[in-house]
Amino acid sequence: MLKHSWEILQDLGVEAVGLLWFKRIFEVAPDLRQLFHLKREQDIYQSRAVKSHGVKVFSTLGLAVAGVEDMESLVPMLQSIAVRHHVNKGLTWEHFDIFGQALLDTLEARLDDAFTDHVKDVWLAFFELVKNAMLEAATSLT
């Protein structure tokens, strides 16, 4: 279910999906624009920085989806990303909850009828794994 729904998203394009995800984040929590250094951007949805970051996030998410069956490799990869990119950014559990909800909203919007309760539950469990691995690493350094 996870990999199949990911393939559907990939067909839409990583940049497009990343941009949709950011749009949802900023709809729900406009103050997070500051976290991404976007408060001065006139049209953040045309911003190269937003598009580039969305590609990075969803490319990494794709690696995580592909590696979900190899937890011994996946968890250290996620923790490394957290340490390199998120420790000094001030990300909190609440931010990750917003990111997770935005991911579910993006999935629901793009998967349409393929976004069943079962698919939602699988993605919820997967995102919790990602979130916990990343935040565990980030909080161990603070």
C-alpha positions in Angstrom: 0.0 0.0 0.0 2.7 2.5 0.9 4.9 1.8 -2.1 1.9 1.7 -4.5 0.5 5.0 -3.3 4.0 6.5 -3.5 4.2 5.4 -7.1 1.0 7.3 -7.9 2.4 10.4 -6.3 5.6 10.1 -8.2 3.7 10.1 -11.5 2.5 13.6 -10.6 6.1 14.8 -10.2 8.1 15.3 -7.1 8.3 19.1 -7.5 4.5 19.4 -8.0 3.8 17.2 -4.9 6.4 19.1 -2.8 4.8 22.4 -3.8 1.3 21.1 -2.9 2.7 20.0 0.5 4.2 23.4 1.2 1.0 25.1 0.2 -0.9 23.0 2.7 1.6 23.7 5.4 1.4 27.4 4.9 -2.4 27.3 4.8 -2.5 25.6 8.1 0.4 27.4 9.8 1.4 30.6 7.9 3.9 31.4 10.7 6.0 28.5 9.5 7.1 30.6 6.5 9.6 32.2 8.9 11.1 28.7 9.7 11.8 28.3 6.0 13.1 31.9 5.6 10.2 32.8 3.3 8.6 35.8 5.0 10.0 38.2 2.4 9.1 36.1 -0.6 6.3 37.8 -2.6 5.0 34.6 -4.2 6.4 31.7 -2.3 4.8 29.2 -4.7 7.0 30.5 -7.5 10.0 30.5 -5.2 13.0 28.4 -6.4 13.8 27.8 -2.7 10.3 26.4 -2.0 10.4 24.2 -5.1 13.9 23.0 -4.4 13.1 22.2 -0.8 10.0 20.4 -1.8 12.0 18.2 -4.2 14.5 17.5 -1.5 11.8 16.5 1.1 9.9 14.3 -1.3 13.0 12.7 -2.8 14.1 11.8 0.7 10.6 10.6 1.5 10.8 8.4 -1.6 14.1 6.9 -0.3 12.4 6.3 3.0 9.5 4.6 1.3 11.9 2.4 -0.7 13.8 1.5 2.4 11.0 0.9 4.8 11.7 -2.8 4.8 15.3 -2.2 5.9 14.9 -0.4 9.2 18.5 -0.9 10.1 19.5 1.4 7.2 16.4 3.7 7.2 16.5 4.9 10.8 20.2 6.0 10.7 19.5 7.8 7.4 16.6 9.7 8.8 18.6 10.5 12.0 21.5 11.8 9.9 19.1 14.1 8.0 17.7 15.4 11.3 21.1 16.1 12.7 22.4 17.8 9.5 19.3 19.9 8.6 16.9 20.2 11.5 18.7 20.5 14.8 19.4 24.2 14.7 16.2 25.1 12.9 13.9 25.0 15.9 11.7 22.2 14.7 9.3 20.8 17.3 7.0 17.9 17.6 4.1 20.2 16.7 5.9 21.2 13.5 6.2 17.6 12.5 2.5 17.1 13.3 1.7 19.9 10.9 4.0 18.4 8.3 2.4 15.0 8.8 -1.2 16.4 8.4 -0.1 18.3 5.3 1.3 15.1 3.9 -2.0 13.3 4.5 -4.0 16.1 3.0 -1.7 16.1 0.0 -2.1 12.4 -0.4 -5.8 12.6 -0.1 -6.1 15.3 -2.7 -3.8 13.6 -5.2 -4.7 9.9 -4.7 -8.4 10.7 -4.8 -10.3 7.4 -4.5 -7.1 5.4 -3.9 -6.8 7.2 -0.6 -8.7 4.7 1.5 -8.8 4.4 5.3 -6.2 1.6 5.0 -3.9 3.8 2.9 -4.3 6.6 5.4 -3.5 4.3 8.3 -0.4 3.0 6.6 0.9 6.5 5.8 0.1 7.6 9.4 2.2 4.7 10.8 5.0 5.4 8.3 5.1 9.1 9.1 5.2 8.4 12.8 8.2 6.2 12.2 9.9 9.0 10.2 9.0 11.7 12.7 10.1 9.7 15.8 13.5 8.7 14.2 14.2 12.3 13.2 13.1 13.9 16.4 14.9 11.3 18.6 18.2 12.3 16.9 17.5 16.0 17.0 16.6 16.0 20.7 19.5 13.8 21.7 21.8 16.7 20.6 20.1 19.4 22.5 
